[in-house]
Amino acid sequence: RKEVEQDPGPFNVPEGATVAFNCTYSNSASQSFFWYRQDCRKEPKLLMSVYSSGNEDGRFTAQLNRASQYISLLIRDSKLSDSATYLCVVNIPGAAGNKLTFGGGTRVLVKP
Amino acid sequence: NAGVTQTPKFQVLKTGQSMTLQCAQDMNHNSMYWYRQDPGMGLRLIYYSASEGTTDKGEVPNGYNVSRLNKREFSLRLESAAPSQTSVYFCASSDPQGFILAGELFFGEGSRLTVL
């Protein structure tokens, strides 16, 4: 089983709609979580950190469910510019220290 | 604002050839990383350097070597390239030191390597 797993999609979303997707992680000792955004043929960029209480940044809401070991990202009022691949990143503790581990990404396509 | 600069952006190699990917950051970050990205696999850590003078293996280090030349520069070397090393390579840096608190990674634009 992969340490961090995501539905690869694509999620086809009408402009203005809401889309949500999850990321599951296998190590219950993981402490910190992040969402990155990657545009086609570009480098990833940090979208937002995920806090235990959940957090919101404009149209984006991130949630953490420790009991079920997943994080989620919800995008409201989708814009065409939201089309991208969203990468889940989990800080996983290990014998050699903590490491940031990336999921395979969820592709989102927002269409007019 | 340069941020993280990596070269070359594109490279085609023949099996068995060697090459070095260069990476430099101007943000005074302590930690630097090399990742590779393959379709559907996400980014996998090859090597990282938590601080100047130290390097450690990541998830997929076989076939690669690294050098942390100074605080700014972190290079990745393929001694004998194989087709399985065809990938997109990203260099990244972060601060504060180490992975524990590191959440924001700053990436270079990527190097697309094809090994024939």
Interface residues (C-beta under 8 A of the other chain):
Chain A: V4 Q6 P8 S32 F34 Y36 R41 K42 E43 P44 K45 L46 S49 L87 V89 N91 A96 G97 N98 K99 L100 T101 F102 G103 G104 G105
Chain B: Y35 G40 M41 G42 L43 R44 L45 D56 G58 E59 F90 G98 F99 I100 A102 G103 E104 L105 F107 G108 E109 G110
